[in-house]
Amino acid sequence: MAHVSALALSLVLALAALAHVSAPANAAGKLPSEKQWHKDVARVMDGSHRYIDRATRYSHKKYAINFDIDNTTIASHYRPGTAVPRVLRFARYAKRQGVDLLFNTARAGAPLKRARAELTKAGYRVTKVCGRKSRQEPVAHGKQRCRARFIRQGFTIIANVGNHSTDFSGPKNYGRAFKLPNYGGLS
């Protein structure tokens, strides 16, 4: 009975979260101010700490969060190269709860090789980084391949954080999705 109640609560929370998943559209086609972007990111990430607490409460699996990099964990439009503050707080909280931090990026070649150092410099405690094999590999395929690789390595992906549909394409082999705003123009 407690299991059924927990499932019902999870469903209610998931439906409530859907109301927060997408940031407001930018009707004018212009990017919002940095302040507005941070507000929109905070709205999407609202409740993320409680989610981690619930997701890791009962079993002892190798839990992980799958993060996109560009304009998700590291700003690439506003203050390039710096951590996205609300996402960094979430990552640090999850790490303190024993959750591994996996980074899954569309980068390939030299930018991919620099990713771990950039993430570390921005304040992230990186467990693993995976990217496209080459620039010819389709982004969605690379993202799916990396998630599948992490799962084969024994990780249970309890959350997926990104800002493009390609971050969430393919099989839903992760728990909760946190889709950050990109306003049709932030990559």
C-alpha positions, -999 to +999 in steps of 0.1 A: +000+000+000+029+024+008+044+016-026+011+025-043+010+058-023+046+066-032+038+060-069+007+082-067+027+109-050+054+106-077+028+109-104+013+140-088+048+156-084+057+147-120+026+163-133+032+194-112+067+195-125+055+195-161+040+229-154+075+241-146+095+223-173+093+249-201+102+285-197+081+311-213+085+315-250+101+346-263+075+360-286+096+388-299+124+365-311+150+383-290+168+367-261+158+378-227+180+396-202+205+376-182+184+383-151+153+369-168+172+338-180+183+331-144+147+334-132+135+310-159+163+285-150+154+288-113+117+281-121+126+249-140+150+238-112+125+245-084+120+214-063+152+197-076+167+192-041+135+175-029+135+154-060+170+142-052+160+134-016+131+113-028+149+096-057+178+084-035+159+076-003+154+038-004+179+019-024+216+018-027+222+021-065+249+039-083+228+070-089+238+097-113+225+128-131+231+133-168+239+170-176+243+188-209+272+213-208+267+243-230+242+268-216+231+241-191+260+237-167+284+262-182+271+295-197+278+300-233+258+331-240+257+351-208+291+352-191+306+324-212+327+298-193+311+304-159+288+280-141+251+284-144+245+292-107+212+273-101+224+242-119+257+243-100+239+244-067+218+214-078+249+195-088+267+202-056+236+192-035+233+159-055+270+152-051+267+156-013+239+130-014+262+106-031+250+111-067+275+109-095+277+138-120+278+127-157+282+152-185+269+145-220+277+170-247+274+176-284+310+187-283+335+167-304+373+170-309+393+196-291+362+212-274+353+178-260+388+173-247+387+206-228+352+199-213+364+183-180+388+211-172+362+237-180+336+220-158+361+215-130+372+252-132+335+262-130+331+242-098+316+209-109+329+176-095+329+156-127+325+118-126+325+112-164+322+132-197+309+118-229+306+135-263+301+129-300+327+107-316+330+132-344+313+163-357+296+141-383+277+121-356+242+135-352+237+153-319+207+133-308+225+100-316+256+111-296+234+121-266+215+087-267+248+068-271+263+085-241+233+078-219+233+042-229+270+040-222+266+054-187+238+029-180+260+000-192+287+013-168+262+007-140+248+041-134+211+046-127+203+080-142+177+097-119+176+130-137+185+146-170+193+183-173+196+200-206+183+229-228+176+213-262+152+185-273+182+165-284+192+163-247+160+143-241+155+124-274+154+086-277+145+062-250+135+078-216+163+059-198+164+085-170+142+097-142+130+133-142+138+158-170+148+193-162+145+212-195+161+246-192+151+275-215+169+281-248+144+305-263+151+290-297+186+306-298+208+296-268+231+266-275 
